[in-house]
Amino acid sequence: MDSQRDLELVLQSRTPIVIIETRDESRVLEMITSITVGRTKGDYLPLFRWTVTDGLQRLDISLEPQMHNSDPDDVLRHIRAVTKAGVYILLDFHPYLENPVNVRLLKDICIRYERVSRQLIMVSHRVELPTELESFCARFEMTLPSARERGDIVKRVSAEYADQHPGTVVQFDPKAYGMLVQNLAGLTHGATEQLARNAIYNDGAISSSDLPGVMQAKYDLLNKAGILHFEYDTAKFSDIGGLKKLKQWLSHRKTAFRTSGSNDVLDTPKGVLLIGVQGCGKSLAAKATAGILGVPILRLDFSAIYDKYHGETERNLRESLSTADIMAPCVLWIDEIEKGLAGRGGETGTTQRILGNFLTWMAEKNSKVFVVATANDITSLPPELVRKGRFDEIFFVDLPRSGVRKSIFGIHLAKRRQDADNFDLDKLAIATRGFSGAEIEQVIVSALYAAQAQQKSLTTEHIVAESQRTRPLSVVMKERIVALRSWASERTVPCD
């Protein structure tokens, strides 16, 4: 797709106002200048750029800025008074659209467009046009660089590095080069060049060691709202103990997920819903999924997307899901999804729109984003979410069995520099029947404090004593956990 040709067609449509929402300002200016200069003599129009710092400046010929036109209302009065056709690029004009005087001046220019075609191009990261001006407006969306264009950018930056370092040739691993070009997808021309330069100028080469830094920088550029949390290296999670059935299920779909689109027989895996008792390892299961699939993980806190301003909640969700699409292939982990989709009192209308937007995205997405949603309270989940077909499968993460409890003890003892061989793991597993993994960890922590107070080394007896003083969730909330297990027995697949 040729963005410049598409923009040229929009400018030729004789629309008084053209809105371009982008962070790639320099690229837009370059395209518009190229379009203007390339016009035939009969169609030629002078091109101006306005900023609040420099005022009005002609771009198609070299002229100094007109500082006396730096105020927004002054430049609009000037444009309205001009009797010759022209194109005016207004950079970052969006804050001044709340002034009714500026809105009226803009409307005057639009109404008189047939007599004098003064076309206004508003360029900013976001432009919300007043309703009374919408009928005079066309919006143009910048396309992002294709794989070929990204490759050209990387090669151009490589040549630039070689020019600046005479006698040096940028070394690159063909596989790492291909991965770099792939990982730069979803960024603007300017951001693509910036990240390519970071990777190449670091050591004068393109290697696999550059990829984690590129992905982290890409995530930082995209996640402006800070709602998503990113982790690149997830391989370590693939060795987490337990979760046998979940791991087997994922292993059967790994190839189809990584090569989606190349096989018309198999549907692209969409994701799973993990339901279970609090503290039993749903978070670890989500991370293990990313490790098994061999992709980064993005964590989305649904409750954090809610905003008090109308429409901002939906925008936050759209931007988060768009970021996930751009970061693909990845796992999108939605932690405690019921907190974001359960009824929220006066915000029920917003919640329904959020649910609708999310389900639509799930149904229509073509990107390699595998969704892992976790939930503790099934009674708060909307029926639309748990019906068959929304997720590929619903798994239940239950309280750990005896063998898994022994593994959990081994893991947490090792984390605290304790030799598991010095402990009776069978005895500990029996003493912590009904405990979750999180509760087992806290028992070890409490036992360590007790041993330290007695100025003794940690022993099996310390841990058993602490476990006897602990009332696990399976006892405190026995009725709810029994009900959850009963619900899950007929509707879900056990992880182990």
N, C-alpha and C positions, 0 to 999 in steps of 0.2 A: 504494500500500500504506500502511495506517494503522498506524504503529508503536505508537502509544498503545493502540489497540484490541487489537492482537495481544498486547501486554504485559499488558493487562488480562485477557485469556483465559488466559495462562500463570499469572497470580497467582490466578485463580479455580480453577485445576486442583488446588488443595490439595496442592502439592508443597512439602515442608519447606524445601528449599534451592533458590533460583533464582540462577544465575550469569549475570552480564552483563559481558562483556569489552568495554570501550570506553574511549576517552580523553575522551569527551564526558560527564563526570560531571554537570555542571550540568544538561544536557538530561535525563539519566535521573532526577535528583532532581525536576525540574519535572514530568516525566510521571507518576512514582509519586505525588507529592503531589496532582496533578490527579485521578488515578484514585481515591485514598483519599477526598478531599474530596467527590468526585462520587457516592460510594456512598449507597444508601438507608439509612435509619436502622437497619433490621434487619440489613444487611450491613456496617455501619460498623465499621472496626477502627482503633485508634490506630496512628500511624506514628512510628517512632523512627529516628534516624540516629546511628551510632557512628563516631567517629574516635579514633585513639590520642592525638590532641592535645587534643580537647575532651570526650572521654567520650561518654556517652549523652544525647541531646537529643530531646525530642518535637517533631515538625515540624507536625502538623496543628493544634496550638494553640501559642501562644507561651509557651514555658517555657525557663528557663535550663538550660544543659548540666549534667549530673551528673558532675563531675570525678572522683568516687570510683570511677566505673565505667570509667576510661580504660584500665586494663590489660586485655588480651584475655581472660585467664582469668576476671577479675572480672566482665566484662560477660556472658560466657557462663554463669557461675554464676547471675548475676542473672536472665538470660532463662530459664534452666532452672527457677528457683524461682518465677517469675511464674505466677499461676494464671488469668490472663485472656489471651484471644487478642490477637494484635497482629502488626504487620509491622515487622521490624527491618532497616534497611539498614546493612550493614557495609562501610565504605569502606576500600579498601586493606588487607584482612585477609589477603591471600595470603601474606605472610612468616610468619604465625603458624600456618599449616596444617602445618608440619613438627613442631610440638610435639605429642607423643602425648596430653598432657593435654587440649589444645584439641580434638583429634580425638575423644576420648572424650566430652567435653562436648557437642560438636556432634551426635554420634551419639545421646546421651541425649535431646537436644531433638527430634531427628527421630523416634526411637522412640515418644516420648510425644505426637507430633503429633495423633493421633486424640483424645486426651483434652483437650489444650489446643493449639489451632492457633497456634503461634508460628512465623511464616514468616520465614526469613532470606534476605535478598537481598544477595549479595556482588557488589560493583561494583569493578572494577579493570581495568587495561590487559591483565592476563593472570592467570588463576586456574587452577592445576593442583590439582584436588581429589584427596585420597587415595582409593585404590581402594575402601575400605570405606564411603565416603560417596556413591559414584557412584549407587547405586540409589535414593538419596533426593533426587536432584538433577535439575533441568531447566535447560537453557541457553537463553538468549534472545539473539538477535543483532539489534542495532540496525540498522535500515535507514538508508541515507544519503539525504540530501535529493534529491527528484526535481527535474527541470528547473523545474517550476512553483514548488516551494519555494525553490530557489536564486534564482529571479527575485524572489520575494517578499522574500528576505533582502536582495538588492541594493537593492531599492526602499526597504526599511525603513531601511537604512543611509544611503541618499541623503536620505531625509526627516529622519533624525537629523542629518546634516551641515547641511541647510538650517535646521533649528531652532537649531543652535548658531552659525550664521552668518546672522543676519537680513538679508533682502534678497538672499540668494544662492540661485540655482537651480542644481542640479547639471546641467552640460551633458554630454550623452552622444551619441556616434555610434551609431546603431542597430545597425550591423554590429559595432562593438566591444562593445556591450552584449551582443549575442547570443553573441559569442565568449567574453566574460567568463563568462557563465552556463554555457556549455559547458565551459570550462576549469576551473571550480570543481567539476566532477563528481568524485565519489569521496571527498569530504571530509566530515567530520562537520559538524553544524550550527554548532558553535563555531568550527571552523577556517574554514568558509565565510564566516562573519561577519567573522572576523579578516582574511582576505585581501581581502574586499570593502571593508572599512574602510581597509585599507592603500592600495588602488587609488584610492578616492574621496577620502580625506583628503589624499592627496599633492598634488593640484592642484584639487580641487573639480570634477573632470570624469571621465568614462569615455571613454578614447580607446585607439587601437591601441597607443600607447606604453606603456600599463599592462600589456599582456599578457605580455611577457617576464618582468617582475618577478613577476607572479602565478604563472606556471609555475615559476619558480625557487623561489619561496617554497613552492609546493605540493610540489615535489620534496623540498625540505629537510624538510618536515613528514613526508613518507611514508618517506623513506629513512633511518630511524633507525639501521640497522646499518652504513651507509656502504659497502655492497657495490656499489651502482649509482652510475654517474657520468653526469651529465646535461649536455647541451649544447643550448641552444634555437635559436640562430641557425646553421642548417646551409646556408643558401642559397649561401654562398660556395663550398661544395664541389661544387656542380652543374657548375662550369666546369673541373673537373680534366681534364687532357688524357688521351687514350687511352680505354680501356674502351668502345669503340664498341658492341660487341654487347651488353654489359651495359646500357649506357644505352638502347639501342633496346628491349631487352626490358622495362626498367622503364617507359619512356615508354608502351608498349602497355598497361601495367597500372595506371598512375597513377590514371586516372579511376575504374577499378573499385575500387581501394583506398580512395580518398578518399570514394567514394559507396557503399561496401559496404552491402548490405542493401536497396538500392533496385532492384536488378536480379536477378531470379530466375534468369536465364540464365547469368550469369557467377559463378563461385566467387570468394570473396574471396581475393586473393593472400596466401599464408602466409609465404613467405620464401625465401631462397636460402642455399646453402652455398658458400663461397668457399674453394677449395683451391689452394695454389700454393707457389712457392719463397719462402723467407724473404727479407724485404726488398723484395719486388716490388710492394708497394702494396695488399695486401689490406685494411689498415686504411683507406687512402685510399678504396678502393672501397666500404667500409662507410659511410664518411662521405658519399661521393658519392651513395650510395643515398638517404640521408636528405635530401640537398640536392635531388635530382631529385624525390622525392616531396613535398618541401616540408613536412617535419615535424621535430620535435626528435629527438635520438638519445640513447638510454640504453645505456651500456656495462656489461655484466655480466662480471666475471671469475669464471669457474666455479670455479677453484681456490680462490678466496677464500671460497666459501660453506661449505667444510668446517670442521667444529667437532669438538673432541675429545669433547664431551658427547653422549650418545645422544639422537637425535631432533632436535638443534639444526640439523644440516646440512639435513635435510628442511624444517625450519621456515624456515631462511634462504632456501631456494629458493622455497618457497611465497610468502613475503612479497615476494621480489624479483619474481616473476612477477605477483603481485597488484598491485604498484606499477606495473609496466609496463601492466597492463590499465587501471588508473586514469588513467595518464598518456596513454593513447591519445587521438588518433592519434600514433603515434611509431614509430621504428625501434628494435628491441632488438638491439644488437650484442653477440654473445657471442664474445669474443676468445679464440683458441686453445682451442677447445672440447674438443679431445682431452685437454688437461691435466686437465679436470674429469670427463671420462667414461671415460677409459682406466682399466684396472685399477690400483688403488692398494694393492697388497699386502694387508694385513690389513683394509683398508677396502673390499674388493671388494663385500661385501653392501650397504654404504651406497651405493657407486657404482651398483649395479644398481637400487636404489630411486630414486636421483636420476635415472637414465636413464629409468626407468619413469614417474616423475612428470612429467618434462620432455616425453616423447613424448605422454603423455596430454593435457597442457596444449596441446601443438601441435595435436593432433587435434581437441580440443573447444573451443578458444578462439573466441569470437565478437567479441572486441574488435579494433579497428583497430591491431594491433601487427604490424609486418612484421619478421620475424626475419632477421638476417644473421649467420650463424655463419662464423667463419674457422678454418682449420686448416692446419698445416704438415706434420703426419705422418699420412698416411692409414692407415698400418699400425696406429695406435693407436685409430682410430675403430671403434666397435662396428658390426657389420653392420646392426643394427636402425636405425641413424641414417642410413646412406647408401643404403638401399634406395629405389627409386623411390616417390614419393608422400609421403615425409616432408617434403621441401622441394619447392617448385615446380620448382626447377632447381638443378643443381650446375655452378658455373662454375670455370674454371681460370685462375689469374693466372700467366702465364708470365714469363720473363725479358724485359725490354723489347727490342723491335726497334730498328733503327737510327733511324728517325724519332722514336720515343718517347724514345730516349736523348737525342737532340738537344733535345727539349722539356724533359726533366728537367734537362739542363745549363742551359738558359735560365732555368728556375724557380729553381734553387739559386744560380746566379750573381747573379740579380736580388735574391734574399734577402740576399745579402752585398754589396749595392751595387756590383756589377760589371756593366759594360755588355756584354751578350752579343755585340753587334756587333763587339767588339774581339777575339773569339775565333773560331777555325776550328772550328765545331761539327761539321762533317763529319769532320774529322780526329779530334776527341774521341770521336765516336760509334764510329769504327773502332777507336780505341785501347781502348775499354771494351766491346768485344764480349764477351758472357757476364756482364756486370756487372748486378747488381740496382740498383734506384733508390737504396736505402740505401747501397750500396757507391759509387755515383757521388757521392753527397753527401759521403761520407767522403773520397773522393779530392780533392774540391774543398777540403775543410777542411785536409787534409794539405798540399796545394799552397799554400794561403794561408800556413800556418806556414813553409813552405820559402821562399816569396818574401819574407816578413817578415824571416827570418833573413839573407837576402841583401840586405835593404834595397832590394828592387826591387818593381815592380808585378807583379801576377799576370799570367801569360801562358799561352798554349796549351801551350808547352813545359813549364812547371811542372806542369801537370795531366797531360800525357802521361807525364812522368817518374814522377810518383807512381802513375799507373795501371800502369806497367810493374813497379813494385815491389810491387804488390798482387796477391795470389792470391785471386781471387773464389771464392765458395762453389761456383760451377759447376765449378771446377777441384778445389778441396779435397774436395768431396763429390760428385764427378762421377757415381759409380755410383748413389748414391741419387737424384740429380736425374734421371738418365736413366730410372731405374725409375719415378719419379713421373710423368715426362712420358709414358712408355709406358702407365701405368695410366690417366692422364687422357685420352689420345688417343681412347679408345673409350667413356669413361664420362662425360665432362664436355663443357661448351660453353666454348670459349675466350672470354675477356673482350674481346679485341681481334680 
